Amino acid sequence: MGESKRTMLVLAHTGRENALSSARQAINQLTAAGVAVRVTEEEAPALACSGADVLPAGPAAAEGAELVLVLGGDGSLLRAAELARPAGTPLIGVNLGHVGFLAEAEPDGLTETVERLIAGDYRVEERMTLEAVVSANGAEFARGWALNEVSVEKAARERVIEVILEVDGRPLSRWGCDGVVCATPTGSTAYAFSAGGPIVWPEVEALLMVPLAAHALFARPIVVSPRSVIAVELVDGRGEAGGHEGDHAVIWCDGRRKLRLPPGARVEVRRDALPVLLARVHGDPRGEFTGRLVAKFGLPVTGWRGHSS
């Protein structure tokens, strides 16, 4: 029997015409090379591209595919990760957003990127993810996962929340704050960075914790072992009888999935067993990440002489 035909799933930010045109270009390039292409039912009308198989949106769309090619910003890649992660299918993104760190290529490199994918000239990286387990009154009532970050935040703008931070079963500190961000190294350039956290190179394995506008002397970002467990406990009612509706908080996973938390809730964050797979077509990942930082943030490097041979 012959080998089964190579298959790739193409996803696009349907609200952006440049994403749709780039997706059509990629689909045509892949099908011309004999690669079977899938698109989802919800995106197929906007793509209006013949020659692709249309599947219901969900993890099954990525099942058995070699790659998921995403045309859009980091938000589109995070959405695609919800499909690709359960299927164990690698993602590769073409950045059509603003400051994108998850995507591999820029629009002007789309043709070359697809050529390299067709040639099988890519590598696959594992990116660690987070598991969040939410409990109240000692009973678990929700759990979720994130590639970038899990954040516990106040639900009402006019109030702060009171939290106790715990690391590996021991209390570390108590703050009145706007919230707490627990992030992966991948997420260190996202929300955690905006909150003043450190940039961590992707191949480092660690968990990050960054407080949001904490009212405390000791409220610095911390970096702990990937084997550690970080817990955020909401202090019920901030010491006031019965508490207030405004004291309630919410938990966000990657800024996409949200759940309201009651007073006294506890959120445990640990490394999840199931990673997200990212495909890369460029060279040394460490040098590539440094170059990406320089390009995305316009960092001044004039005068650098480099290694003298």
C-alpha atoms as one frame of an Amber mdcrd trajectory, in Angstrom:
protein
   0.000   0.000   0.000   1.202   3.515  -0.738   1.750   6.232   1.813  -1.262
   8.309   2.818  -1.472  11.808   1.384  -0.001  14.647   3.416  -2.677  16.855
   4.987  -2.546  20.324   6.560  -5.249  22.385   8.257  -5.328  26.102   7.345
  -6.925  28.604   9.748  -7.260  32.355   9.225  -8.426  35.494  10.997 -11.578
  35.914   8.919 -11.996  39.525  10.024  -8.860  40.591   8.165  -8.767  40.647
   4.389  -4.971  40.286   4.364  -5.337  37.092   6.402  -7.924  35.709   3.992
  -5.850  36.531   0.903  -2.747  35.030   2.529  -4.715  31.902   3.419  -5.948
  31.525  -0.160  -2.377  31.909  -1.416  -1.123  29.249   1.007  -3.974  26.868
   0.134  -3.271  27.205  -3.595   0.447  26.665  -3.038  -0.121  23.569  -0.897
  -2.685  21.954  -3.201  -0.471  22.627  -6.242   2.244  20.647  -4.456  -0.113
  17.732  -3.845  -0.783  18.442  -0.164  -4.396  17.946   0.942  -5.798  21.023
   2.693  -8.533  21.225   5.318 -10.497  24.300   6.405 -13.238  24.610   9.017
 -16.932  25.062   8.305 -17.007  28.453  10.019 -14.132  29.817   7.916 -14.891
  28.161   4.573 -17.427  30.789   3.360 -14.991  33.662   3.955 -12.096  31.792
   2.370 -14.208  30.891  -0.680 -11.434  28.599  -1.822 -12.142  25.451  -3.815
  -9.975  22.384  -3.513 -10.022  22.232   0.309 -11.860  19.710   2.482 -14.348
  21.356   4.860 -14.572  19.935   8.404 -16.520  20.982  11.516 -14.528  23.299
  13.772 -13.052  21.359  16.685 -10.047  19.197  17.609 -11.141  16.561  15.067
 -10.286  19.046  12.292  -6.603  18.798  13.291  -6.661  15.041  13.963  -4.217
  13.257  11.668  -3.012  16.477  10.025   0.720  17.035   9.651   0.519  20.734
  10.543  -1.906  23.547  11.323  -1.015  26.712   9.389  -2.446  29.865  10.990
  -2.769  33.221   9.227  -3.326  35.978  11.793  -1.924  37.382  15.021  -1.044
  35.663  18.278  -4.749  35.641  19.205  -5.468  33.516  16.149  -2.661  31.152
  17.138  -4.022  30.797  20.659  -7.438  29.970  19.182  -5.832  27.425  16.866
  -3.991  25.857  19.808  -7.358  24.852  21.252  -7.836  22.638  18.183  -4.264
  21.460  17.668  -3.207  20.643  21.233  -5.615  17.738  21.876  -4.699  16.273
  18.471  -0.941  16.595  19.091  -0.594  18.494  15.804   2.119  21.181  15.455
   1.113  24.787  14.755   2.902  27.318  12.595   1.765  30.906  12.305   2.232
  33.755   9.854   1.998  37.005  11.795  -0.570  39.435  10.439  -1.110  41.165
  13.778   0.983  43.659  15.698   3.693  42.490  18.123   3.440  38.742  17.517
   5.836  36.335  19.241   4.082  33.012  18.661   3.946  33.277  14.882   6.974
  32.096  12.955   6.896  34.145   9.756   5.888  37.564   8.484   3.556  38.045
   5.471   6.388  38.839   3.049   7.921  35.443   3.828   4.747  33.415   3.293
   5.738  31.850  -0.041   9.132  30.745   1.286   7.594  29.447   4.533   5.066
  27.299   2.670   7.807  26.037   0.344   9.803  24.868   3.352   6.748  23.205
   4.876   6.134  21.367   1.598   9.775  20.262   1.584   9.477  19.078   5.203
  12.207  21.553   6.139  11.017  22.441   9.628  11.523  21.429  13.233   8.975
  21.063  16.030   9.336  22.603  19.494   7.414  21.641  22.623   6.060  24.606
  24.567   5.021  23.962  28.138   1.460  24.774  29.146  -0.255  25.497  32.457
  -3.080  23.687  34.210  -5.338  25.727  36.481  -7.505  23.954  39.064 -10.179
  26.081  40.749 -11.764  25.081  44.041 -14.054  26.604  46.648 -14.869  25.283
  50.130 -12.419  22.464  49.516 -14.173  21.143  46.396 -12.896  21.470  42.826
 -15.406  23.080  40.488 -13.403  23.954  37.366 -10.122  23.447  35.586  -8.522
  24.842  32.460  -5.242  25.211  30.615  -3.162  27.971  29.033  -0.179  28.358
  26.734   0.647  31.948  27.741  -0.822  32.661  31.143  -3.447  32.084  33.778
  -4.520  35.334  35.433  -6.654  35.932  38.510  -8.058  39.461  38.322 -10.560
  41.720  40.044 -13.994  41.726  38.446 -14.884  45.304  39.401 -12.720  48.268
  38.443 -13.437  50.228  41.633 -12.158  47.543  44.041  -8.983  45.596  44.610
  -8.920  41.935  45.550  -7.039  40.536  48.522  -4.982  37.442  47.759  -2.541
  35.141  49.493   0.145  33.671  47.271   1.374  30.160  48.019   4.347  28.317
  46.493   4.747  24.556  46.998   2.346  24.396  49.890   3.785  27.332  51.842
   2.335  30.877  52.031   4.617  33.543  50.537   2.794  36.859  50.909  -0.575
  38.597  51.045  -1.495  41.543  48.824  -4.296  43.849  47.961  -3.951  43.997
  44.184  -5.608  44.129  40.786  -4.638  40.510  40.243  -1.895  37.952  39.697
  -0.512  36.587  36.422   0.993  33.082  36.319   2.813  32.577  33.030   4.955
  30.196  31.018   8.195  31.312  29.327   6.157  31.490  26.107   3.790  33.900
  27.868   6.609  36.022  29.300   6.360  38.360  26.279   2.570  38.694  26.596
   0.482  39.855  29.579   3.256  39.102  32.095   5.631  41.401  30.184   3.068
  44.222  30.152   2.755  43.829  33.932   6.511  44.251  34.442   7.612  40.615
  34.427  10.917  39.300  33.056  11.416  38.028  29.518  12.293  34.332  29.656
  13.772  32.540  26.650  11.395  29.842  25.326  13.705  26.883  25.975  13.887
  27.713  29.701  11.492  25.604  31.756   9.988  27.666  34.570   6.794  29.146
  35.984   6.466  32.908  36.349   4.306  34.887  38.780   3.726  38.617  38.270
   1.521  40.691  40.607  -0.769  43.322  39.096  -0.604  46.703  40.861  -0.024
  45.116  44.274  -0.148  47.308  47.391   2.852  45.794  49.169   6.576  46.306
  49.649   7.311  42.743  48.554   5.484  42.460  45.263   8.142  41.489  42.767
   7.850  39.035  39.877   9.127  35.593  40.830  10.362  32.637  38.778  10.022
  29.125  40.180  10.729  25.562  39.120   8.476  23.957  36.485   7.802  21.293
  39.134   6.422  23.877  41.571   2.766  24.593  42.260   1.634  28.198  42.604
  -1.640  28.816  44.428  -3.618  32.046  44.611  -6.183  32.190  47.403  -8.839
  34.905  47.482  -9.324  36.297  50.966 -13.077  36.135  51.539 -14.586  39.596
  51.751 -11.264  41.338  52.543 -12.058  40.992  56.249 -15.530  42.523  55.937
 -18.537  40.510  57.058 -20.128  38.776  54.119 -17.832  40.426  51.601 -18.999
  42.438  48.587 -20.043  41.477  45.073 -17.292  43.786  43.804 -14.685  41.744
  45.691 -15.281  38.774  43.433 -12.603  37.957  40.914 -12.340  36.255  37.561
  -9.852  33.789  36.148  -8.691  34.079  32.537  -6.828  31.423  30.561  -4.840
  33.031  27.728  -7.239  35.980  27.815  -9.747  33.799  25.944 -11.523  31.603
  28.481 -13.066  33.287  31.531 -14.712  32.086  34.748 -16.087  34.112  37.653
 -14.605  33.247  41.064 -16.498  33.477  44.356 -14.899  34.958  47.494 -12.585
  32.442  49.132 -11.807  30.597  45.890  -8.444  28.922  45.448  -6.614  28.624
  42.113  -3.722  26.157  41.803  -1.436  26.565  38.788   1.044  23.910  37.726
   2.715  22.605  34.600   0.283  20.709  32.407   1.298  17.319  31.041   0.150
  18.151  27.489   2.314  20.709  25.639   1.574  22.806  22.581   3.729  21.934
  19.569   5.087  24.815  17.454   6.713  24.241  14.080   9.710  26.413  13.178
  11.441  26.949   9.843  14.266  29.214  11.043  17.667  28.323  12.471  19.046
  28.508  16.035  15.998  29.150  18.262  18.038  31.145  20.789  19.483  33.558
  18.245  16.132  33.723  16.492  14.361  34.754  19.704  16.933  37.462  20.407
  16.468  38.823  16.886  12.722  38.745  17.338  12.961  40.827  20.518  15.122
  43.393  18.744  12.736  43.592  15.788   9.463  43.634  17.720  10.525  46.260
  20.252  12.830  48.270  17.996  15.736  47.785  20.416  18.896  49.869  19.750
  21.804  47.652  18.684  23.813  50.132  16.607  27.526  49.754  17.326  27.436
  46.029  18.027  30.661  44.463  16.727  29.894  40.829  17.432  32.273  37.975
  17.964  35.696  38.675  16.496  37.009  35.752  14.472
